[in-house]
Amino acid sequence: MGFTPSEIDKMSLWEFMACRDGWNAAHGSEKDRIEAQEFSDESLREIGIEGF
């Protein structure tokens, strides 16, 4: 994430976890990829996504 050890020491646990969640959201965590695979072709068509 790019923090130095001293920067992490100054953070609360809440701040660090919020940074981690934001970093994962910005960089595509494994959880995001798994959820994206749960869409069926039919459900994608229903929301207007075509051409797959």
DAZI-V754046 format. One record per residue. N is the residue number from 1. RES is the residue in one small letter. SS is DSSP state (helix for helix, strand for strand, loop for the rest). PSI is psi in whole degrees, 0 to 359 (* if undefined). BURIAL is I if it has 9 or more other ideal C-beta (glycine too) atoms within 8 Angstrom, else O. Layout:
N/RES/SS/PSI/BURIAL, N/RES/SS/PSI/BURIAL
This chain:
1/m/loop/345/O, 2/g/loop/7/O, 3/f/loop/147/O, 4/t/loop/160/O, 5/p/helix/323/O, 6/s/helix/326/O, 7/e/helix/319/O, 8/i/helix/321/I, 9/d/helix/328/O, 10/k/helix/344/O, 11/m/loop/150/I, 12/s/loop/166/O, 13/l/helix/320/O, 14/w/helix/315/O, 15/e/helix/316/O, 16/f/helix/316/I, 17/m/helix/324/O, 18/a/helix/319/O, 19/c/helix/317/I, 20/r/helix/314/I, 21/d/helix/319/O, 22/g/helix/318/O, 23/w/helix/316/I, 24/n/helix/320/I, 25/a/helix/321/O, 26/a/helix/332/O, 27/h/helix/8/O, 28/g/loop/85/O, 29/s/loop/166/O, 30/e/helix/322/O, 31/k/helix/317/O, 32/d/helix/321/I, 33/r/helix/321/I, 34/i/helix/315/O, 35/e/helix/324/O, 36/a/helix/331/O, 37/q/loop/350/O, 38/e/loop/349/O, 39/f/loop/131/O, 40/s/loop/165/O, 41/d/helix/321/O, 42/e/helix/316/O, 43/s/helix/327/O, 44/l/helix/319/I, 45/r/helix/322/I, 46/e/helix/328/O, 47/i/loop/8/O, 48/g/loop/13/O, 49/i/loop/121/O, 50/e/loop/168/O, 51/g/loop/31/O, 52/f/loop/*/O
